[in-house]
């Protein structure tokens, strides 16, 4: 279940990409996703899993960023589930697949 990071106190502050944080959510498993506006790009999403990865994507429009934010949240949930179990022999790297899906 996603909840606002630091009880929502990060909203309106400057994020890691130099933009204003509009959404910043986390899960107890260490996943976090942040949407910023007007930083290094018009729109950016930074997401990660504590101790595993950090990944940032850039967007030109609010619509692109909003759709990607929702898609990335769902994909992060699946990624944390995939990382919690033993990988099947020969299975693709789930982190690499995530990054490839969200370049």
Phi and psi in degrees as GROMACS dihedral restraints (atoms count N, CA, C in turn):
[ dihedral_restraints ]
;  ai    aj    ak    al  type     phi  dphi    fc
    3     4     5     6     1   -81.1    20    10
    4     5     6     7     1   136.3    20    10
    6     7     8     9     1  -132.5    20    10
    7     8     9    10     1   156.0    20    10
    9    10    11    12     1   -61.6    20    10
   10    11    12    13     1   132.8    20    10
   12    13    14    15     1   -63.6    20    10
   13    14    15    16     1   135.3    20    10
   15    16    17    18     1    49.2    20    10
   16    17    18    19     1    42.5    20    10
   18    19    20    21     1    57.1    20    10
   19    20    21    22     1    28.8    20    10
   21    22    23    24     1    85.6    20    10
   22    23    24    25     1     4.0    20    10
   24    25    26    27     1   -72.8    20    10
   25    26    27    28     1   -11.1    20    10
   27    28    29    30     1   -83.7    20    10
   28    29    30    31     1   -17.0    20    10
   30    31    32    33     1   -61.9    20    10
   31    32    33    34     1   131.6    20    10
   33    34    35    36     1    89.1    20    10
   34    35    36    37     1    -9.8    20    10
   36    37    38    39     1   -88.5    20    10
   37    38    39    40     1   172.2    20    10
   39    40    41    42     1   -84.3    20    10
   40    41    42    43     1   130.6    20    10
   42    43    44    45     1   -94.6    20    10
   43    44    45    46     1  -174.2    20    10
   45    46    47    48     1   -65.1    20    10
   46    47    48    49     1   -21.8    20    10
   48    49    50    51     1   -99.6    20    10
   49    50    51    52     1    13.3    20    10
   51    52    53    54     1    79.9    20    10
   52    53    54    55     1     8.6    20    10
   54    55    56    57     1  -105.5    20    10
   55    56    57    58     1   174.7    20    10
   57    58    59    60     1   -82.9    20    10
   58    59    60    61     1   127.3    20    10
   60    61    62    63     1   -74.1    20    10
   61    62    63    64     1   124.1    20    10
   63    64    65    66     1  -103.7    20    10
   64    65    66    67     1   -36.5    20    10
   66    67    68    69     1  -138.4    20    10
   67    68    69    70     1   140.1    20    10
   69    70    71    72     1  -152.9    20    10
   70    71    72    73     1   105.0    20    10
   72    73    74    75     1  -124.4    20    10
   73    74    75    76     1   153.8    20    10
   75    76    77    78     1  -142.9    20    10
   76    77    78    79     1   165.2    20    10
   78    79    80    81     1  -125.2    20    10
   79    80    81    82     1   156.7    20    10
   81    82    83    84     1   -59.2    20    10
   82    83    84    85     1   -22.7    20    10
   84    85    86    87     1   -76.7    20    10
   85    86    87    88     1    -0.8    20    10
   87    88    89    90     1    99.8    20    10
   88    89    90    91     1     4.0    20    10
   90    91    92    93     1   -80.4    20    10
   91    92    93    94     1   145.4    20    10
   93    94    95    96     1  -148.7    20    10
   94    95    96    97     1   145.9    20    10
   96    97    98    99     1  -143.0    20    10
   97    98    99   100     1   134.2    20    10
   99   100   101   102     1  -133.1    20    10
  100   101   102   103     1   132.2    20    10
  102   103   104   105     1  -108.4    20    10
  103   104   105   106     1   127.9    20    10
  105   106   107   108     1  -124.0    20    10
  106   107   108   109     1   153.5    20    10
  108   109   110   111     1  -123.6    20    10
  109   110   111   112     1   141.0    20    10
  111   112   113   114     1    63.5    20    10
  112   113   114   115     1    43.9    20    10
  114   115   116   117     1  -107.0    20    10
  115   116   117   118     1  -129.4    20    10
  117   118   119   120     1   -64.4    20    10
  118   119   120   121     1   -19.5    20    10
  120   121   122   123     1  -138.7    20    10
  121   122   123   124     1   164.0    20    10
  123   124   125   126     1   -55.1    20    10
  124   125   126   127     1   -39.5    20    10
  126   127   128   129     1  -141.0    20    10
  127   128   129   130     1   139.9    20    10
  129   130   131   132     1  -143.7    20    10
  130   131   132   133     1   150.2    20    10
  132   133   134   135     1  -127.0    20    10
  133   134   135   136     1   125.1    20    10
  135   136   137   138     1  -114.0    20    10
  136   137   138   139     1   130.8    20    10
  138   139   140   141     1  -139.3    20    10
  139   140   141   142     1   162.3    20    10
  141   142   143   144     1  -173.7    20    10
  142   143   144   145     1   174.2    20    10
  144   145   146   147     1  -128.7    20    10
  145   146   147   148     1   121.3    20    10
  147   148   149   150     1   -49.3    20    10
  148   149   150   151     1   124.1    20    10
  150   151   152   153     1    79.5    20    10
  151   152   153   154     1    -0.2    20    10
  153   154   155   156     1  -118.6    20    10
  154   155   156   157     1   -52.8    20    10
  156   157   158   159     1  -163.8    20    10
  157   158   159   160     1   159.0    20    10
  159   160   161   162     1  -136.3    20    10
  160   161   162   163     1   136.2    20    10
  162   163   164   165     1  -143.7    20    10
  163   164   165   166     1   138.5    20    10
  165   166   167   168     1  -125.5    20    10
  166   167   168   169     1   138.3    20    10
  168   169   170   171     1  -123.4    20    10
  169   170   171   172     1   150.4    20    10
  171   172   173   174     1  -120.4    20    10
  172   173   174   175     1   146.3    20    10
  174   175   176   177     1  -138.6    20    10
  175   176   177   178     1   153.0    20    10
  177   178   179   180     1   -89.7    20    10
  178   179   180   181     1   -30.0    20    10
  180   181   182   183     1  -125.5    20    10
  181   182   183   184     1   157.6    20    10
  183   184   185   186     1   -63.4    20    10
  184   185   186   187     1   -39.8    20    10
  186   187   188   189     1   -60.5    20    10
  187   188   189   190     1   -45.9    20    10
  189   190   191   192     1   -59.6    20    10
  190   191   192   193     1   -45.5    20    10
  192   193   194   195     1   -66.7    20    10
  193   194   195   196     1   -39.6    20    10
  195   196   197   198     1   -65.7    20    10
  196   197   198   199     1   -44.8    20    10
  198   199   200   201     1   -63.5    20    10
  199   200   201   202     1   -45.0    20    10
  201   202   203   204     1   -63.6    20    10
  202   203   204   205     1   -38.2    20    10
  204   205   206   207     1   -58.0    20    10
  205   206   207   208     1   -47.5    20    10
  207   208   209   210     1   -65.6    20    10
  208   209   210   211     1   -43.5    20    10
  210   211   212   213     1   -64.2    20    10
  211   212   213   214     1   -40.6    20    10
  213   214   215   216     1   -69.3    20    10
  214   215   216   217     1   -36.1    20    10
  216   217   218   219     1   -58.7    20    10
  217   218   219   220     1   -49.2    20    10
  219   220   221   222     1   -63.1    20    10
  220   221   222   223     1   -41.2    20    10
  222   223   224   225     1   -67.3    20    10
  223   224   225   226     1   -35.8    20    10
  225   226   227   228     1   -64.0    20    10
  226   227   228   229     1   -38.1    20    10
  228   229   230   231     1   -61.1    20    10
  229   230   231   232     1   -45.7    20    10
  231   232   233   234     1   -66.5    20    10
  232   233   234   235     1   -37.2    20    10
  234   235   236   237     1   -64.6    20    10
  235   236   237   238     1   -44.1    20    10
  237   238   239   240     1   -64.6    20    10
  238   239   240   241     1   -35.4    20    10
  240   241   242   243     1   -64.3    20    10
  241   242   243   244     1   -44.2    20    10
  243   244   245   246     1   -63.6    20    10
  244   245   246   247     1   -36.5    20    10
  246   247   248   249     1   -76.5    20    10
  247   248   249   250     1   -18.2    20    10
  249   250   251   252     1   -79.5    20    10
  250   251   252   253     1   -18.2    20    10
  252   253   254   255     1  -105.8    20    10
  253   254   255   256     1   176.9    20    10
  255   256   257   258     1   -79.4    20    10
  256   257   258   259     1   129.1    20    10
  258   259   260   261     1   -69.2    20    10
  259   260   261   262     1   143.7    20    10
  261   262   263   264     1   -71.7    20    10
  262   263   264   265     1   143.0    20    10
  264   265   266   267     1   -55.3    20    10
  265   266   267   268     1   130.8    20    10
  267   268   269   270     1    79.5    20    10
  268   269   270   271     1     3.5    20    10
  270   271   272   273     1   -75.0    20    10
  271   272   273   274     1   150.4    20    10
  273   274   275   276     1   -68.2    20    10
  274   275   276   277     1   156.0    20    10
  276   277   278   279     1   -67.3    20    10
  277   278   279   280     1   117.2    20    10
  279   280   281   282     1   -66.2    20    10
  280   281   282   283     1   -33.7    20    10
  282   283   284   285     1   -67.9    20    10
  283   284   285   286     1   -44.9    20    10
  285   286   287   288     1   -60.8    20    10
  286   287   288   289     1   -39.2    20    10
  288   289   290   291     1   -64.1    20    10
  289   290   291   292     1   -39.2    20    10
  291   292   293   294     1   -62.8    20    10
  292   293   294   295     1   -49.8    20    10
  294   295   296   297     1   -62.6    20    10
  295   296   297   298     1   -38.3    20    10
  297   298   299   300     1   -66.0    20    10
  298   299   300   301     1   -38.8    20    10
  300   301   302   303     1   -69.5    20    10
  301   302   303   304     1   -33.2    20    10
  303   304   305   306     1  -120.5    20    10
  304   305   306   307     1    76.8    20    10
